[in-house]
Every structure is written in structure tokens, then in C-alpha cells.
Amino acid sequence: MSLQHAIILSGLQELSNESDSGRRCVVTFEANGNEHWLQCTPNRIHMDWPFASSPVENEKLKMCFGHGIQIESWEPDSQVTFIPLSKDVASLVAGIDSAFRDL
């Protein structure tokens, strides 16, 4: 497991522990001081979207998370919220890592 994957997995574990306690918790990952951001809740991923095109039309998000996502909302050049349809933690960690590297 890469160092990045271990850090992301640790953050997701923290989120899981907090959500099990009944409190609302959001873990935010930052990428190398860049202004890109991503927040995970138990059922959704909310992240910045620095593109004018729709995440449905833009293949970048699908490349990171595969086709197993449902777009909930988005604003051009601002943010996107989506629901990962797969609950596989390894795939989610890989998608988050890829989003930081590729987007």
C-alpha cells in the first residue's frame, strides 16, 4: 500500500468511527498545498470541480472512480457532489488518490 493510500485509508477510518458514534463528521483531504479539496461523508463525496463541463460529460471523474458513480449536484468551475455506487473501500481509496493526482 502506498503512503498516500495509507493516509487516505486512515482518514476514511476516522470518518467511519465518527459516523458510528452518531455524530456528523466530514474528513477533508488536501493535495500538496493546492486549492483542490475533497470531503467524504458516509454516503457522498463532495469535491472541487475546476472544469466548465459537466462531470457527466467530462471523462476525468469517471476515470478516477469508474462508472459506478451517481452525480447528485454540480456547479461549473466550482464543485461536484456524487454518490459512489460501490462501497468497496480499496476502490474508493484508489479513486480519491487518483482524483488528487489527475484532477
N, C-alpha and C positions, 0 to 999 in steps of 0.2 A: 504494500500500500504506500502510495506516495505521501510525502509530508502534507501537501495540500489536501489530499483526500482525508487524511487523519484529522486535520484541523476542522474541515467541514463536518466530518462524522461526529466529532466531539461537540460541535455547535448544535447539530441536529439531535444528539442525545440529550443535551441540556434542554432543548426545546421540548422534547418528549417528556422528560422528567417534570418540567414545569407544567405542561398541559395535563399530565396525570394528576397533579395536585389541585386542578380545577381553576388555576389562575390563568389569565390570558398572558401569553408570552410570545414575543417576537425576537428572533435572533437575526442580527444584521451582519452580513459578511462584507468586508471592504477589500478591494483589489489593489494592492500596491500603491495606495495613496491616490488612485484615480477617483473621479467623482461618480463612478458607476456604483450602484448599490443593489442589493437583493435582500428581501426579507422573506422568511419562511414562517408560516403558521401551520398548524397540523394538517390543513386541507388545501392550502393555497401557496403559491409563490408570487410575490409582488416584486418587480424589478424595474430599474430604469430602462427606457426604450428610446435610444438616441437615433431613431430612424423615422422618416416621414411615412414610410409604407406600413401597411397593416401587418401585424405579426402573422396573420393567416396567409398573406401573400408573400411575406419575407421568409425565405427558407432558413435563415440563420437560427431562429429559435427551434425549429424542427430538427435541425442538425444537432443541436445541443441536447435536446430532450427526447428526440424521436417523435413519432407521430402520435404518441399517447398523451396528448395534452388537450385541454378544453379551454379556449380563451374566454375569460369572463368579462374583461373590460380592457380598454387601452386608450391612450391619448397619444397622438403623433408627437414625436420629439420629446416625450415625457416619460410615460410609464406603461407597463402592461401587468395585468393580473391574470394568472391562469391556474387551472387545476390539473396537477399531474394525475393521469388515469392509472398509472402503475404505482403501487405502494412499495415497490422493491427499493430498499434503501441504497443498495450499491448503485443502481441506475440513477437514482436521484442525486447521490453524491457526485457521480460522474457527470451528470447534466449540469449541476451547479458549477463544478470545476471548469467544464467546457465553456459555460456562459462567461465566466470571468476571463478565460483566455481568448475566446473567439469573438465576443461581442465588445 
